[in-house]
Amino acid sequence: MSVEQARSGRPEHRREADVATPIDFPALVAEALPGAAVNVDQPSRNDGEWWFDIKLDGAETQVSWTSWRGYGVYLGEPGYGERPSETYGDARLVVRRLQQIVGNRNSGAVLTPMGMGQVRRLLGRTQADIAAALHIGQANVSRLEGRANPTLGSIRALIEAMGGQLEVRAKFPDLDIPIALPDSEADV
């Protein structure tokens, strides 16, 4: 994690990982979600924020893009000055997430942050992949993903096995700060 990423609490936007410029993003969405309508609000300045309103079968989601943050996905209606619910540096991951969102909305599910299984599927990983990385059985990974009250150690182990890093944040009306996690063994 870079110093800037640690300060901002946002993932770095890595251009080399991204497969599309914002102008190409609607075509990626159309290919992945046939029938989707994408309304593009292009900024007047080159360093401005792009907005994409995506509608399909009554489901609507907003995505933004900036050069410093990458893609931002909003799970609810974005308010003025509100940060995205999720951020991505790679357009392919955004499109996969949009497929999940549309699938959830079509099934009548309420949009909430992703569970561990959804994160794993978004990244294209299998339970067997994670089990091998953690040196446990696939059935144990399934149980960990389905726990009603997983421990931070279990969540950390799963995230790290997927190649990520767990961050815990405390949000107050006038304060949003990262919380340090103890360096302890994961209880997988």
C-alpha positions as CSV (number, residue, x, y, z in Angstrom):
1,M,0.0,0.0,0.0
2,S,1.4,3.4,-0.9
3,V,1.6,6.3,1.5
4,E,-1.0,8.2,-0.6
5,Q,-3.4,5.2,-0.5
6,A,-3.0,4.8,3.3
7,R,-3.8,8.6,3.7
8,S,-6.8,8.7,1.5
9,G,-8.3,5.3,2.3
10,R,-8.9,4.8,-1.4
11,P,-7.4,2.2,-3.7
12,E,-4.8,3.6,-6.1
13,H,-5.9,3.8,-9.7
14,R,-3.4,1.7,-11.8
15,R,-3.7,2.7,-15.4
16,E,-1.7,-0.4,-16.6
17,A,-4.4,-2.7,-15.1
18,D,-7.3,-0.8,-16.7
19,V,-8.6,-2.1,-20.0
20,A,-10.7,0.9,-21.0
21,T,-10.7,4.6,-21.0
22,P,-14.0,6.2,-19.7
23,I,-15.0,6.8,-23.3
24,D,-14.9,3.0,-24.0
25,F,-16.7,2.0,-20.8
26,P,-20.3,2.1,-22.3
27,A,-19.2,-0.4,-24.9
28,L,-17.9,-2.8,-22.2
29,V,-21.2,-2.4,-20.3
30,A,-23.3,-3.0,-23.5
31,E,-21.3,-6.2,-24.3
32,A,-21.7,-7.6,-20.8
33,L,-25.3,-6.4,-20.2
34,P,-27.1,-6.6,-23.5
35,G,-30.1,-4.2,-23.5
36,A,-28.5,-1.9,-21.0
37,A,-28.9,1.8,-21.6
38,V,-25.9,3.9,-20.6
39,N,-26.2,7.6,-20.3
40,V,-22.8,9.3,-20.3
41,D,-22.2,12.7,-18.6
42,Q,-18.8,13.7,-19.9
43,P,-16.9,16.4,-17.9
44,S,-16.1,19.7,-19.6
45,R,-12.5,19.5,-18.3
46,N,-10.0,16.7,-19.0
47,D,-9.4,16.1,-15.3
48,G,-13.1,16.1,-14.4
49,E,-15.4,13.4,-13.3
50,W,-17.3,11.2,-15.8
51,W,-20.7,9.8,-14.8
52,F,-22.5,6.8,-16.2
53,D,-26.2,6.1,-15.5
54,I,-26.8,2.4,-16.3
55,K,-30.4,1.1,-16.7
56,L,-31.5,-2.4,-17.4
57,D,-34.9,-4.0,-16.8
58,G,-35.9,-1.4,-14.1
59,A,-32.5,-1.6,-12.4
60,E,-30.4,1.5,-12.2
61,T,-26.9,2.0,-11.0
62,Q,-24.5,4.9,-11.2
63,V,-20.8,4.7,-11.9
64,S,-18.3,7.5,-11.9
65,W,-14.7,7.7,-13.2
66,T,-11.8,10.0,-12.3
67,S,-8.2,9.7,-13.2
68,W,-7.1,9.7,-9.5
69,R,-9.7,7.3,-8.1
70,G,-10.7,5.1,-11.1
71,Y,-14.2,3.8,-11.2
72,G,-16.7,4.3,-8.4
73,V,-19.9,2.3,-8.1
74,Y,-22.8,3.6,-6.1
75,L,-25.1,1.1,-4.4
76,G,-27.7,3.8,-3.7
77,E,-28.6,7.1,-5.2
78,P,-25.5,9.3,-5.0
79,G,-25.9,12.5,-3.1
80,Y,-23.9,15.7,-3.6
81,G,-20.4,15.2,-2.4
82,E,-21.0,11.5,-1.5
83,R,-18.2,9.1,-2.2
84,P,-18.8,5.9,-4.1
85,S,-19.7,2.7,-2.1
86,E,-17.0,0.7,-4.0
87,T,-14.0,1.8,-6.1
88,Y,-12.2,-0.1,-8.8
89,G,-9.0,0.4,-10.8
90,D,-10.0,-2.0,-13.6
91,A,-13.1,-1.6,-15.8
92,R,-13.4,-5.4,-16.2
93,L,-14.1,-5.7,-12.5
94,V,-16.6,-2.9,-12.6
95,V,-18.5,-4.7,-15.4
96,R,-18.5,-8.0,-13.4
97,R,-19.8,-6.1,-10.4
98,L,-22.6,-4.5,-12.5
99,Q,-23.6,-8.0,-13.6
100,Q,-23.9,-9.0,-9.9
101,I,-25.9,-5.8,-9.1
102,V,-28.3,-6.4,-12.0
103,G,-28.7,-10.0,-11.0
104,N,-29.4,-9.1,-7.4
105,R,-31.9,-6.4,-8.3
106,N,-33.7,-8.7,-10.8
107,S,-34.1,-11.3,-8.0
108,G,-35.6,-8.6,-5.7
109,A,-32.6,-8.5,-3.4
110,V,-31.7,-5.3,-1.6
111,L,-28.3,-4.0,-2.6
112,T,-25.8,-4.3,0.2
113,P,-22.0,-4.5,0.4
114,M,-20.6,-7.7,-0.9
115,G,-20.2,-10.9,1.1
116,M,-17.0,-12.9,1.0
117,G,-18.3,-15.3,-1.6
118,Q,-19.3,-12.4,-3.9
119,V,-15.9,-10.9,-3.6
120,R,-14.3,-14.2,-4.4
121,R,-16.5,-14.7,-7.5
122,L,-15.9,-11.1,-8.6
123,L,-12.2,-11.8,-8.6
124,G,-12.7,-15.0,-10.5
125,R,-11.4,-17.2,-7.7
126,T,-12.8,-20.6,-6.6
127,Q,-13.2,-21.9,-3.1
128,A,-10.6,-24.5,-4.0
129,D,-8.1,-21.7,-4.8
130,I,-8.7,-20.0,-1.5
131,A,-8.5,-23.4,0.4
132,A,-5.1,-24.1,-1.2
133,A,-3.8,-20.7,-0.2
134,L,-5.0,-21.1,3.4
135,H,-4.0,-24.8,3.6
136,I,-7.5,-25.9,4.6
137,G,-10.3,-27.8,3.0
138,Q,-12.7,-26.3,0.5
139,A,-15.6,-27.1,2.8
140,N,-13.9,-24.9,5.5
141,V,-13.9,-22.0,3.0
142,S,-17.5,-22.6,2.3
143,R,-18.3,-22.5,6.1
144,L,-16.2,-19.3,6.5
145,E,-18.0,-17.5,3.7
146,G,-21.4,-18.5,5.2
147,R,-20.7,-17.5,8.8
148,A,-23.2,-15.2,10.3
149,N,-20.6,-13.5,12.6
150,P,-17.1,-14.2,11.2
151,T,-14.2,-13.0,13.2
152,L,-11.9,-10.3,11.9
153,G,-9.1,-12.9,11.7
154,S,-11.2,-15.1,9.4
155,I,-12.2,-12.2,7.2
156,R,-8.5,-11.0,7.1
157,A,-7.4,-14.6,6.1
158,L,-9.9,-14.8,3.3
159,I,-9.1,-11.4,1.9
160,E,-5.4,-12.0,2.0
161,A,-5.8,-15.4,0.3
162,M,-7.6,-13.5,-2.5
163,G,-4.6,-11.2,-2.8
164,G,-6.1,-8.2,-0.9
165,Q,-5.7,-6.4,2.4
166,L,-8.4,-5.9,5.0
167,E,-9.1,-2.4,6.2
168,V,-11.5,-1.5,8.9
169,R,-13.0,2.0,9.0
170,A,-14.9,3.9,11.6
171,K,-17.5,6.3,10.2
172,F,-19.1,9.1,12.2
173,P,-21.1,12.1,11.0
174,D,-17.9,14.3,10.9
175,L,-15.2,11.7,10.9
176,D,-14.2,8.7,8.7
177,I,-10.9,7.1,9.8
178,P,-9.1,3.7,9.4
179,I,-8.8,1.5,12.4
180,A,-5.6,-0.4,13.0
181,L,-6.0,-4.2,13.3
182,P,-3.9,-6.2,15.7
183,D,-1.2,-8.4,14.2
184,S,-2.5,-11.7,15.3
185,E,-2.8,-15.1,13.7
186,A,-6.0,-15.6,11.8
187,D,-8.4,-18.1,13.4
188,V,-9.3,-20.0,10.2
